[in-house]
Amino acid sequence: MSKSIRVLLVDDHPVVRKGLAAVLDAEDDIKIVGEASDGDEGVRLTHLLKPDVVLIDLKMPQLDGVGAIRKILYFDPSVKIIILTSYADDKHIYEGIAVGAKGYLLKDAPPDRLVEAVRAADKGESLLSPEIAARILNQFSNMINQSPAEAEAAQRAKPVVRDIPPLTKREKEVLHLLGKGVRNREIAEQLVIVETTVKIHLRNIYSKMNVGNRTEAVLLAKDLGLLD
């Protein structure tokens, strides 16, 4: 028997989670391993339960879906994320896809489409609701027909979402100590490494984050919610 796809549900509405669990648990190859009621809990349970796929809403208390997705993929880029939401506007679509979601479904999607999306995401494939795919195609068509000035104005109007390549475990440790204001020598002492190695990690962090110094690195990390 093949391995079941382990799914974590993240939604602040218990009734929605119950309905999703009923649909997905009915499939032989899908197993619900946990439920979270907000983004912060979703991030914590992802670390704890190691699901294959996370099904997440966008609007939630504490930490919204985009912030939670960013944190989840920062710590484990292998997790597959599917957004399941009521929002079909361009802003939410672009933000969700930009931070790394593998699928974007609306909550009125048929149960078989939801199951199909989970299986597709587990394989590294993407699946969008027809309405979402249509909006993206329309936007793409509009971009082709835009004048240079119109294209530039549209680009400025898009939400700014900045992603960084995954950091290694040691780089994350160094970054967190930077956020606490710890100096290079003290970082070396706490991590039991030489100061030269600390400087190498810092250069790698700056390169991945596209920043020039420790202050910029800390500010960006805080903006991305990586030092919470």
N, C-alpha and C positions, 0 to 999 in steps of 0.2 A: 504493500500500500504506500502511495506517495505521501510525502510530508504535507501536512496541512499548512495553509497560509495563515500566519498569525496576525490578527488584526486588532488594533487599538482604536476605540471610538472616543472622539473628543468633541463634546457638544454640551452646552449649558442647559439643554432641555431634557429632562429625564425621559419624557414620553418619546422624544425623537430617538434617543439612545436605545430605548426598549424596542422600538419598531425596527431600527437598523439591526440590532442583535438578533431579532426574530427572523429577519430575512436572511442574514448571512450565516447564522448558525445552522440553518436548515440545509446548507450545502455541505456535502461530505468532505470537501477539500478546503474548507474555511473554518477557522476557529477564532472566536472572540476571546482575547486574553485579558482584556481590561477595559475600563471606561473612565473617562475624566470629564469633569464638569467645567473646566476652564483651561486656558492656555498653559499656565504655570504647572498645573497638575498633569497636563498632557506631556510636557517636556520631562517632568520627573518620572512619569510612568514609562515613557519611551526608554529612558536610561535603565529603568529597573526591569522591565518586561521584555525588552528587545524584540518588538513586533517586526514583522516583515513589511506591513502596510499600516499607515496611520490615516484614518478617515476623520477629517477635521472641519469644523465650521469656521467662518471668518470672524463673526461678531460674538465675542465672549467677554466676560468680566476678567479682571486681573491682567491678563495678557491676551491680545487678540490673535486670530489665526495666523496672520502674516508674521507677527513677532515670534509665535511659537514655532512655525515652520523654519524660520531663520535659525533659531536656537537648536532645534532638533537636527537639522542638516549640518550645522557647524560642528556639533559633537559627533554625529554619525551620518556621513553623506550617503551611506548605503540604504538608509530607510526610504521607502517609497511613500510619498504623500499624495492623498486625494482630497481635494477640497469639495465639501458638500455643503452648499449654502443656498440662501434665497436671493443672493445678490448677483444680478446679471449685467451690471453696468461696467463700462470700459475700465474705470479706475480699479475696481476690485479684481477684474479678470487679469489685467496686466500685472498688478502687484502680486497676485497669487502665483501666476506662471513665472514671473521674474525671479521669485525667491526659490523656485525649484519644485513646485507641485507637478506631479506626473499626470494628474487628472483634475478636471473641474466639472462637477455635476451640480445641477440644481436639485433642490429637495423634492421636487415633484417628478423626478426621474423614475421610470418604471423599475421595479425590483430587479428584473433581469439585466437592466443596464448597469445597475449598481454592482451586481455580482460580476458582470463582464469587466467593469472598471477595476475591481479588486484583482482579478486574475491578470488583467493586462499590466497593471502597475507592478505586480509581483515579478513579471517577466521583463520589467524595464521599459514597457511600452506605455503610450499615452492614450487617454480616451477623454473626449470632451462631450458635454451635452450638445445636441444639435444646435440649440440656440446660441451656445457659446461659440461653437465652431463657425456659425454663420456670422456672428459679430466680428470675429477675428478676420475672416475672409473679406468681409465688407471693409474693415479698416485697412487691410492690406491693399484692396482695390483702390480705395481712396488715396492711399499713400502714393500709389503708382501714378495717379492722375493729378496729384498736387503739383503746383508750381514750386520752385525752390524756396521761395519766401513762405509759402503756406506750410511746406514740410518742416522748415526751421521753427515756425511758430508752434506747430503741433508737437514737435519734439520737446520744446521748452515747457509745454503744458503737461507732459507726461509726469507721473509721480517718479521721484528719484528713488531708486532702490539699488543700494550698493552691496554687492556680494564680494566675498573674498575666497580664495582657494582654502581648502581645509588646512588647519594647522596641525602639526604633530602634537602628541601628548606633552612633550617637553616644552614646545613652543607655547602651548596653552598655559602651562605652569608658569613660565617666564612672564607671559602677558598678564596673568592674574596678579603676580607680584609687582609688576609695573604699575598696575592699577592701584596698588596699596602704597605706592610711593617708595618702594624698596630700591636701593641703589644696587649697581652691578655687583660689587663685592659681597654685599649681603645676600643677593640672589644666589651667587655662587656658593656661599656658605650654607644656605638653606637647602639647596638642591644637591649639595655635595659634588660640585663640579668646579672646574677652574674658571677664572674670570674670562679668559680668552674664549672659552666655549660659550659663555653667556653672550659675549659680543657677537659670536657667530649666529646664535639663535636670534638675537635682536635684528641682525641684518636680514635674516630670512623672514622674520615677522614684518619688518618694514617693507620688504619687497612684495610679500603677499598682500599686505594691506594697502600698498601703494601710498605710503606716507614717508615723511622725511626724518622724523625723530620720535622719541618716546612720548612726548606730549600729544602729538597728532595721533599716535597709535592708541593711546589711552582714551582720547576723546572719541575716536571712531569706534573703539570697542564698547564704550559706554552708549554711544548712539545706537549701536546694533544690539544692545542688551546682552553683551557677552561677559560683562563683569558683575552681573546681578548675583 
